[in-house]
Amino acid sequence: MRKGYKTNSALRRFIMTIVFLTVTAIVTSACGDKATTDGSGKLNITATTGMITDVVQNVGGEYVEVSGLMGAGIDPHLYKASQGDVKKLDNADIIFYNGLHLEGKMAEMFEALEKRKPTVAVSEYLTEDQLHAAPGQGAGMHDPHIWFNVKLWISATEVIRDTLVEKDAVHADYYKEKADSYIKQLEELDTYAKEQIALIPEASRILVTAHDAFGYFGEAYGLTVTGLQGMNTMSEYGSKDVSKLRDYLVEKKIKAVFIESSVPKKSIESVIEGARQLGHEVKIGGELFSDAMGDAGTVEGTYIGMVRHNVDTIVAALK
């Protein structure tokens, strides 16, 4: 009798242990994907550019804490991570970056980090036929400035949405709903850009900038685009580049060129002066945001506001 009692007690303890482990597994499955490294219950996310940071905030909403590495006026081509950045990357639950070698000096860091945590290029859904080749940058290299085609930036939004859903399945419906709302705004922005650029006389739809960041923009919205520097600002421009662009301005009778917030304006000013010496007056049509958005808290400090500013500035100068 005592032996049977001991057997039953052992059996009960075994069953209770199994129940406890099962409940623990269920709770872990339901909540374990949701990181709480900062104690707030929010996903701790680090993004590189301001454009990516803005999308993450729009899709993640109240369930994410986003830290962007590159603020207004920062050139991602030349950016080097600081000690503070390394800490942010190390503490992040998810890292989002542009990819396509935009953050060229951080590539090895991303390769190391992706072995430990989700480290996601927002360009990963794009296919070869959607991307532009990057002449002079090496075989297989692509133009990284994908955010200037709003349709491509919708794809980036979907990458961010799907990553958040996978990492934090508890709030999947929330992320999907927020993404749908934001994508609708992006579709309206795409339509706005097409309609406004169409107001420029066809012969005047020539966009000249400090560096060749607007290729996707030109293709999507019907502009011929050229820049003094190549797609990567790490490449140096010389007197031949200045002379070539100067002659192009004179030949095409271009009346306005544009400076960029993240590129020193002295580069384009040398072209303007060269055209002036040949008797052709060219003005600065305004400042465009290319590789960085405007200051935080301003309309241009959001992706949608930045694109609208660029469209409005170009139309006002070339119309």
N, C-alpha and C positions, 0 to 999 in steps of 0.2 A: 504494500500500500504506500509506504513511504517512498519506495523506488518509483512508483507510478506518479506520485505527487511531484517528485523532483523532475521526472521526465516532462510532465505537463508544464511545470514552471519554466523549464528550459525552452520548451516549445513556445510558450507565451512570450518570453523574452526575445526569442528569435523572430517571431511574428511582429512584435513591436519595433524591433530594429529595422526590419524590412519596410514597415509602414513609414517610419521616420525617414529612412533613406529615400523612399519614393516621394514623400512630400517635399523633402529638400530638393530633389531633382526637379520636381514640377516648378517650385518657386524659382529655382535657379534658371530654369528654361524660360520662365515668364519674365524674369527681371534681370537675369545675368547679362543679357545683351545690352542693357542700358547702363552705360558707364557713369560712375558718380565720383570721379577722381577729385572734383573740387568740393564735394560735400553738398552740392546744391541739387543733385539729381539730374543735372543737365549734361548733355554731351559736350565735352571740352574739345573744341575744334580750332585748328590753326590753318589759315589759308595764306597763300602768298600774295597775290595781287588784290587790289581793292575791288576789282570787278567780281572776282570769285567770292570774296568776303561778303559782298552785298547779296549775291545769290543765296549763299548759305544762310544768311540772316533771314531772307525772305521766305525760304523754304522751311528752315528749322524753327523759326519763330521762338516761342517761349521755352522750347525744350533744348535749345543749344546755347552755348556760350562761345562766341566766335572771336578769335584774335587774328587780325590781319598783320602781316609783316611789312608790307610796302604801302606807305601812305601817299598823299598827294605829291606830285612832282618827282616821284622816284622812278628811275629807269630800271626795269627788271633785268634787262640784258646785262647790266653792269653790277647788279646787286650782290653784295657779299653778306652772308648771315653773321650777325653779331652774337656775342655770348648770350645775350637776352633772347635772341631768336632761337638759338639752339635749345635753351631751356623750354621755351614755348613748344617747340617741336617735340621735345622729349616728353613733355607732360600731356600732350594732346592724345585724345582717344582716336581722332581721325585727322588726317592731313590732306588738304586739297591743294593741288598746284595745277598750272596750266598745261605743262608738258610741251612737246614739240621744240624743246631746247630754249624756251623763252627764258627760264631761270637757269641759264647755262652754267653759272658758277656754283649751283646747288645740286647738280645732277647726281653726283656721287653720294651726297647726303641722303637724297631721296631713295636711292638704291639700297642703302644700308637700313633706312627706317622701314621700308616696306617689308622687311623680314620680321619686324616686330609688331607692326600695327597697320591698319588700313591707310595706305599712302596712295592717293588716287589722283590721276591726271584727268582733268575734266574734258580733255580732248579725246578720251579713249574710245568713244562711240563713233567717231568720225571715220569715214572710209577714205581710201586713197583718192577716189574721184571727187570728193568734197574738198580736198586739201590742195593748196597751191605749192608748187615746187619753190625752193629757195635758191635761185641761181647764185653760183659762187660760194655757196655754203657747204658744198660737199654732196656726194651721192646720197639719195634717200632723205635729204633734209627738206623740211617743209616750213612755209611761212607760219609762224605761231600766232599771228594777230587775229585769231578766229572770232573774237568778240565783236568785230566790226561787221559781220554778217549776222544779223539778229536771229535768223533761222538756225545758224550754227550754234548760237548761244543758247537757244532752246534745247539743243542736244546736251550742252554742258549742264543745264538745269536738270535735265533728266538723269544725268550721271549722279549729280549731287542728291537728288531725290531718292534714287535707288540705293545709294550707299547709306543714307540715313535710315531708310526702311529696313535694310538688312542689319544694320548695327543696333537699331532700337525698334524692334518689331512691335512693341507695346503701343507705340504711337504712329504706326504705319499709316493709318487712315488720316491722321492729322497732317503728316508730311505730304501725302498724296493730294489732299485738298488744298494745302498751301501752294504746292507746286502747280496745280491746275490753275489756280487764281493768278499766279505770277506769269505763267506761260500765256495766259489770255492777254495780260498786259504787254508781253513781249510781241505777240502777234499784232496787237494794235500799233505798237511802236514800229514794227516792220512796215506796216501799211502806211503809216505817217511818213516814214523816210522815203518810200517810193513816190508818194504823192507830192511831197515837197521838192525833191530833186527834179521831178518832171517839170517843175515850174521854170527851171533854168533853160534858156535857149540851148538847143542841142550843140551848137558850135562852141558854146562857152562851158560845157561840162568837162572841164579839165581841172583836176585837183593837183596842185603842186605843194609839197610839204617838205619838212626838214629831213625826214627819213621815210623809207618806203613801208609805212605801217598800214596803209589804207587799201591794199590790194583786194581784200575780201569785200570791203565797203564799195569800192568801185564796181566790182563785178555784180554785186547784189543790187545796186541802185543806179547803175548806168552812167558811171563817170570814168574818164580816162585818168589814171593816177600815175604820178611820177614823184620821186623823192631825190634829194641831194645825196643822202647816204643810202646804203642798202637796207635790207630788212632788219639787220642787226646793228645797233649803234656801236658795237665794239669795232666794227670795220671803219677805218679812217677814210675820209674823203680828201681829195687833193685838188690842185688847181685845174686839172683836166675835167674833174667832175663839175667844178664851178663853171668853167667855160662852156661845157656841154649843156648844162641846164640853162645858163644865161642865153645861149643861142636858141634854145628851145622856146624860151619865153618870148624872144624877139620874133622868131619865125611864126609862132602861133598867135602873136599879138595878145598874150595873156596879160590881163590887167591886175590880177590879185594872186598872191601866194599866201601860205599860211605857216605860222610858227606853231610849235607844240609845247605843251606845258612841261614835258619831261626831257626836252632837248634844248640846249642853249641856242638862243635865236641868232647869235652871231654867224652861224653857219649859213642861214638863209639870207641874212642881210648882205653877205658878200656877193650873193647872186643878184640881189636887187641893185646893188651899186654897179655891178658889171653891166647889167642891162641899161642902167641910166647913162653910163658912159657911151653906150651905143645909140643913145637918143630915144630909148624906150622906157617910159615910166611905168613902174610896177609898184603897187602898194601892198602892205600887209593886210590881208583880208580879215584877220582876227587870229585868236589863239584857239587851237583845237586840243582836245584831250586825246592822247594816243595810247601810251603805255601805262597811264595812271589816270585816275579820276580826279575830281576837284576836292577841295577841303571837306572834311567831315562836317556834317550839319548843313551843307549847302545843297541846292538842287543838283548841281554838277557832281556832288559827292556820292551820287547813286548811279548805277549803270544806266538806267532809263534816262535820268536827267542828263548824264554825260552825252549819250547818243543824240538826244534831242538838241542839246546845245550845239553839238558839232553840225548837225543837219541845218539848224537855223542860221548858224554862222556862215556856212558854205553858201547857202541859198542867198543870204543877204548880200554877200560879196560878189557872187557870180551871176545873179539873176539879171 
